[in-house]
Amino acid sequence: MADTPETTTSIADFEKSLAELEGLVRDLEQGELSLEQSLGAFERGVKLTRECQQALRQAEQRVQQLVERDDGTLETRPFHPPEDGEEQG
């Protein structure tokens, strides 16, 4: 199944938000920000965390739709990541 432009954008937005969140955490852990800067970084981090959680919930719903059978039960299979050089099918 090919990714739609919307899916690709969502993934890119998630990855961008996650990278920004990681940067904020690093800045806060270094302890070199002023109190005002720390509060701003914390507020931004909370917003990014909520955005990432929402994106993950949406991805989970999408996966569930993909594996749900016609009778409403879920088809479950263990996930095995492809080995090097092996394509996902």
N, C-alpha and C positions, 0 to 999 in steps of 0.2 A: 504494500500500500504506500503510495507516494505521499509525501508531506504536502499539505496545501500551503499557499502563501500565508494564511492566517496562522497555521500551526508553526511554520518556520519563524514568523514574527514573534509568536508567543514564547518559543524556545529561546530566541535571541534576547527578548526582553527579560526572561527569567535569568539567563546567564549573566546579562549585564547588571541586573539588580543584585544578584548574588555576589558578583565581583565587587560591586560598590559597597555592599554590606560587609564583605570581608575586609575591605580597605578601611571602613569606618571602625571596625573592631580593632584592627591593628593600631590605628591612630589613638583610640581610646586606651588601649592597653599600654601604649608607650607613656601615657601620663603627661604629655607635654602640651596638651590643649588647655586653654583657659576654661574656667567654669562655664562661661557663656558658649564657647565653642563645643565643649563637651555636651552641654544640654542640646545644642543644635544637632550634633552628630547622633546623640541618643534618639532624638525625635525622628530624624531621618531614618535611622536604623529600625525603629519600630514600624515606620511606614513601609520600608523595604521588606521587612520580615512578613508583614501582612500580605503584601503583594506576592511574595514568593509562596506563602502558604496557600493563597488562593490559586495560584498557577499550579501548584502540586495537586490540590483538590480537583481542579479541572482535568489534569492529566490522569488522575486516578479514575475519574468518571469516564473518561474516554476509553481507558483500558478496560474498565468494567463493561462498557457497551460492546467492545470488540470481542469479549469472551463470553458474553451472556448468550445462552441458548434460547431458542424459540419458546421453550416452556418456562422460561424465567430462571432456571437454575444456572449456576455459573460453571463453565467449563474450566477446570483448573489443570494446569500443567506446570511442572517445575521449570523454572527459568534456568537455562544453561547458556551463558554468554558464548558467542562464537570464539573458537580458538584462533590464534594468529593465522591469517591467510584464508580463513574460512568465512564464507558469506552467510549472512542471516537469511533465512528463508521463510 
